[in-house]
């Protein structure tokens, strides 16, 4: 789950940095600062989302009877 957060954070930070220079006409220092801020926020958000999702999923319950698929 951390790899997904880092991967998405890297591309989101890069996209925001490029958009900041090209579309929003930010100075270069602001666009370079936007890259780690956005990337870190996305990465932490994804990891927290997966941790909360994992904590809310119910645990598997054991089967009530001793029967299995084979009988």
Secondary structure, DSSP 8 states (H G I E B T S, - for coil): -HHHHHHHHHHHHHHHHHHHHHTS---HHHHHHHHHHHHHHHHHHHHHHHHHHHHHS------SSS--TT-
